[in-house]
Amino acid sequence: MRIILSGFGVVGQSLVKLLESRSDDLYARYGMKPRLVGVIDSGGSAEDRSGLDLNKLMEVKKKYGTVKKYNKTKNSQTGLDLINNLEADVLVEATPSNYKDAEPGMTNITSAMKHGLHVISVNKGPLAIAFPSLMELATYNQVLLRFSGTVGGGTPILDYAKNSLRGERISSFAGILNGTTNYILTNMEKGMSFNEALGDAKKRGYVEADESLDLDGLDAAAKLVILANWIMDLKVTMPDIKRTGIRNVTTSDIKNAAKKNSTIKLIASCDKDLVVEPKEISLDDPLCVNGTLNAISFTSEHSGTQTIIGRGAGGIETGSSILRDLIDIRQEISKL
């Protein structure tokens, strides 16, 4: 399986480490020999049609901050150049999420599909902005689009809802889908002010470079769009979400909730409407998880409500979700 990797930050590097450490296991268990034939980062690209040396790739990235110097020739091809010029089977799209125009991920994904490549995206931007049309494009080009790392990182939330609840009709769901805001609100429960809690989260590297993605609920809204489309078969995009972030939550709001044996969490919900907003929830509610944890409750017609809890992000967790999608694609192809 020949792979082009677009984006070589924490997630991309975590994937490479997993491919290196699990190569024997992947072949023994799934008959899979993944080969990275091209990598693109913000500084340039590296390519080798017979497969890149993964250890050398990591060393070059560490030394120069870019993969550009992997090849002796100066390599400044764009992701699009690699997609157009390299023989490959799968594009892994791991560039940062952009909710304005979803670039460069959108162009990378659509071009890859038109070239007959299957796509794994951990970039939420294109899916948040154009989920229905991307699924149609995948069907039209007879390729697979997988994205289990976009919601829940290494916690298989999308797989659980789609597969474990197969045969059931999910009528609604609600959850904490952003670990950063959950960490901030947890610290506010402990007595910190909003600014103190935000400062602590920044120090720990939990907050996105553009803090509005977390604080204004954009990240949670993007995940809600993906869940609503994938699980409920809705055809929605970001403008369909009613969204309120946590900037206006005060310590007095938290204290008032505590008097009622409750707390405040940023909840993304899909019932009659699609909403992201701070809500008072009981301390006994299964969704009431602390720190950077994510939790989501699915309510179905016959099984009642089931909750899945896990870590929402992290390089190695998201890298493992890409590996899960690669295995899924391999197994789907082998059925043909």
C-alpha positions in Angstrom: 0.0 0.0 0.0 1.7 3.2 -1.2 0.9 6.3 0.8 1.3 10.0 0.3 1.3 11.9 3.6 0.3 15.6 3.5 1.3 17.3 6.7 4.2 16.2 8.8 3.6 17.8 12.2 3.0 15.9 15.5 0.3 13.6 14.0 2.3 12.8 10.8 5.4 12.0 12.7 3.4 9.8 15.2 2.1 7.9 12.2 5.6 7.3 10.9 6.7 6.0 14.3 3.8 3.6 14.3 4.5 2.4 10.8 8.1 1.8 11.7 7.4 0.0 15.1 4.5 -2.1 13.8 5.7 -3.1 10.3 6.1 -6.8 11.1 2.8 -7.0 13.0 0.9 -5.2 10.2 2.2 -7.8 7.7 1.6 -10.8 9.9 -1.9 -9.8 10.9 -3.3 -8.0 7.9 -0.9 -8.8 5.0 -0.2 -5.1 4.8 3.1 -3.5 3.9 2.5 0.2 4.0 5.1 2.3 2.0 5.4 6.0 2.4 6.3 7.2 -1.1 5.8 11.0 -0.6 5.7 13.4 2.3 4.9 17.1 2.2 5.3 19.7 5.0 5.3 23.5 5.1 8.9 23.7 4.0 9.0 21.3 1.1 8.6 17.6 0.2 10.4 14.2 0.1 9.7 11.4 -2.3 10.9 7.9 -3.1 8.8 5.7 -5.4 10.3 2.6 -3.8 9.5 3.9 -0.3 11.0 6.5 2.0 13.5 5.4 4.7 11.4 6.3 7.8 14.3 6.7 10.2 16.1 9.0 7.8 12.9 11.0 7.2 12.5 11.6 11.0 16.2 12.5 11.3 16.0 15.1 8.5 12.8 16.6 10.0 14.4 16.9 13.4 17.6 18.4 12.0 16.2 20.9 9.5 12.5 21.3 10.6 11.4 20.2 7.2 11.6 17.1 5.0 12.8 19.2 2.1 16.5 18.1 2.4 15.7 14.3 2.4 16.4 14.2 -1.3 19.7 15.6 -2.7 17.9 17.7 -5.2 16.0 20.7 -3.7 12.5 19.5 -3.5 9.8 22.1 -3.2 6.9 20.2 -4.8 3.5 21.0 -3.4 1.1 18.4 -2.0 -0.8 18.7 -5.3 2.4 18.0 -7.3 3.0 14.8 -5.3 -0.7 13.7 -5.8 -0.5 14.4 -9.5 2.9 12.8 -10.2 3.4 9.9 -7.8 1.9 6.4 -8.1 0.1 5.9 -4.8 -3.0 4.2 -3.3 -3.8 6.4 -0.3 -3.5 10.0 0.6 -3.3 10.8 4.3 -4.4 14.4 4.8 -2.9 15.8 8.1 -2.5 19.5 7.4 -4.0 21.9 10.0 -7.8 22.4 10.0 -8.9 25.6 8.4 -12.6 26.5 8.7 -12.6 29.5 6.3 -11.9 27.8 3.0 -10.5 24.4 4.2 -7.3 24.8 2.1 -4.9 23.2 1.4 -6.7 20.1 2.6 -9.8 20.5 0.4 -7.8 20.7 -2.8 -5.5 17.8 -1.7 -8.5 15.6 -0.9 -10.5 16.3 -4.1 -7.5 16.0 -6.4 -6.5 12.7 -4.7 -10.1 11.3 -5.2 -10.1 12.4 -8.9 -6.8 10.5 -9.3 -8.3 7.3 -7.8 -6.7 7.5 -4.4 -8.4 6.5 -1.3 -8.3 9.2 1.4 -7.8 9.3 5.2 -8.3 12.7 6.7 -7.6 13.9 10.2 -8.0 17.4 8.9 -11.6 18.5 10.0 -11.8 21.6 7.8 -12.9 20.0 4.5 -15.3 17.7 6.2 -16.9 20.5 8.3 -17.3 22.7 5.2 -18.3 20.1 2.5 -19.0 16.7 4.0 -21.9 15.8 1.8 -20.2 16.7 -1.5 -16.9 15.0 -0.5 -18.8 11.7 0.2 -20.5 12.1 -3.2 -17.2 12.6 -4.9 -15.7 9.5 -3.2 -18.7 7.4 -4.4 -18.4 8.9 -7.9 -14.7 8.1 -8.1 -15.2 4.7 -6.5 -12.7 5.4 -3.7 -13.0 5.3 0.1 -13.0 8.3 2.4 -12.1 7.6 6.1 -11.8 10.1 8.9 -12.0 8.3 12.3 -9.3 10.5 13.8 -11.3 13.7 13.3 -13.6 12.9 16.3 -12.2 11.6 19.5 -8.6 11.1 18.3 -7.7 7.5 19.4 -11.2 6.9 21.0 -13.2 5.1 18.2 -16.3 7.2 18.6 -17.3 7.1 14.9 -16.7 3.4 14.6 -18.6 2.7 17.8 -21.7 4.5 16.7 -21.7 3.2 13.1 -20.7 -0.4 13.9 -21.4 -1.3 17.5 -24.9 0.1 17.3 -25.6 -1.4 13.9 -29.3 -2.5 13.6 -30.3 0.3 16.0 -31.6 3.7 15.0 -29.8 6.4 16.9 -32.4 9.1 17.7 -30.1 11.7 19.3 -26.6 12.2 20.8 -24.8 14.8 23.0 -21.3 15.1 24.2 -18.1 16.9 25.2 -16.1 16.9 22.0 -13.3 19.4 22.8 -10.8 18.5 25.5 -9.3 22.0 25.8 -12.6 23.7 26.8 -13.3 20.8 29.1 -9.9 21.3 30.8 -10.6 25.0 31.2 -14.0 24.5 32.7 -12.7 21.8 35.0 -10.1 24.3 36.4 -12.8 26.9 36.8 -14.7 24.4 39.0 -11.6 24.2 41.1 -11.6 28.0 41.7 -9.5 29.4 38.8 -10.8 32.4 36.8 -11.4 32.0 33.1 -8.2 33.8 32.2 -6.1 31.8 34.8 -7.6 28.5 33.4 -6.9 29.6 29.8 -3.3 30.5 30.7 -2.7 27.1 32.3 -4.2 25.3 29.3 -1.9 27.4 27.0 1.2 26.5 29.1 0.4 22.8 28.7 0.0 23.2 24.9 -3.7 22.3 24.9 -4.9 25.4 23.1 -4.9 25.7 19.3 -2.6 28.4 17.8 -5.9 30.2 16.9 -7.6 30.0 20.3 -11.0 30.8 18.8 -11.2 27.3 17.4 -11.4 26.0 21.0 -13.0 28.9 22.9 -15.7 29.8 20.4 -16.7 26.2 19.8 -15.5 25.9 16.2 -13.7 22.7 16.8 -16.7 21.1 18.6 -19.0 22.4 15.8 -16.8 20.8 13.1 -16.9 17.4 15.0 -20.7 17.8 15.4 -21.0 18.2 11.6 -19.0 15.1 11.0 -21.0 13.0 13.5 -24.4 14.3 12.3 -23.5 13.4 8.7 -21.9 10.1 9.3 -24.2 8.7 12.0 -27.6 10.4 11.4 -27.2 10.6 7.6 -28.0 14.3 7.7 -26.6 16.6 5.0 -25.3 19.5 7.1 -22.3 21.8 7.2 -20.9 24.4 9.6 -23.5 27.1 9.0 -26.2 24.7 10.2 -24.8 24.7 13.7 -26.1 27.1 16.4 -22.8 27.8 18.2 -21.9 29.5 21.5 -18.4 29.2 23.0 -17.2 29.4 26.6 -15.8 33.0 26.8 -18.8 34.3 28.7 -18.8 31.5 31.3 -18.0 33.1 34.7 -16.9 31.6 38.1 -20.2 32.7 39.5 -22.0 30.6 36.8 -19.9 27.6 38.0 -20.7 28.3 41.7 -24.4 28.6 41.0 -24.4 25.3 39.1 -22.5 23.7 42.0 -25.3 24.7 44.4 -27.6 22.5 42.3 -25.1 19.5 42.3 -24.3 20.4 38.7 -21.5 21.9 36.6 -21.1 23.6 33.3 -19.7 21.8 30.2 -19.5 22.8 26.5 -22.0 20.3 25.0 -22.4 19.5 21.3 -25.8 18.0 20.7 -27.9 16.6 17.8 -31.6 16.3 18.5 -34.1 18.5 16.8 -31.4 21.1 16.2 -27.6 21.0 16.0 -26.2 23.0 18.9 -22.9 23.7 20.6 -23.3 25.6 23.8 -22.2 25.7 27.5 -24.9 23.8 29.5 -25.5 22.9 33.1 -25.3 19.2 33.6 -25.6 17.1 36.8 -22.4 15.8 38.4 -24.1 12.4 38.2 -24.4 12.6 34.4 -22.1 10.1 32.6 -21.1 13.0 30.4 -19.6 14.8 33.4 -16.0 13.9 32.8 -13.0 16.2 33.8 -9.7 17.3 32.4 -9.1 16.8 28.7 -11.4 13.8 28.4 -14.1 13.6 25.8 -17.5 11.8 26.3 -20.4 11.2 24.1 -23.8 9.6 24.8 -25.8 8.0 22.0 -29.6 7.5 22.6 -31.1 4.8 20.4 -34.7 3.5 20.0 -34.2 0.1 21.8 -30.9 0.1 23.6 -31.4 3.3 25.5 -28.4 5.6 26.1 -24.8 4.5 25.9 -21.8 6.6 26.7 -18.3 6.3 25.4 -15.4 8.1 27.2 -11.8 8.6 26.1 -9.0 10.9 25.3 -9.9 13.3 22.6 -6.5 14.2 21.1 -2.8 13.5 21.1 -0.3 12.7 18.3 0.0 9.0 19.0 -3.7 8.5 19.5 -4.6 10.3 16.3 -1.8 8.4 14.5 -3.3 5.1 15.7 -6.7 6.2 14.2 -5.0 6.7 10.8 -3.6 3.1 11.1 -7.1 1.9 11.9 -8.4 3.5 8.8 -5.5 2.1 6.7 -6.4 -1.4 7.9 -10.1 -0.7 7.2 -9.3 0.4 3.6 -7.0 -2.6 3.1 -9.8 -5.0 4.2 -12.4 -3.2 2.0 -10.2 -3.4 -1.0 -9.5 -7.1 -0.5 -13.3 -7.8 -0.6 -13.4 -6.5 -4.2 
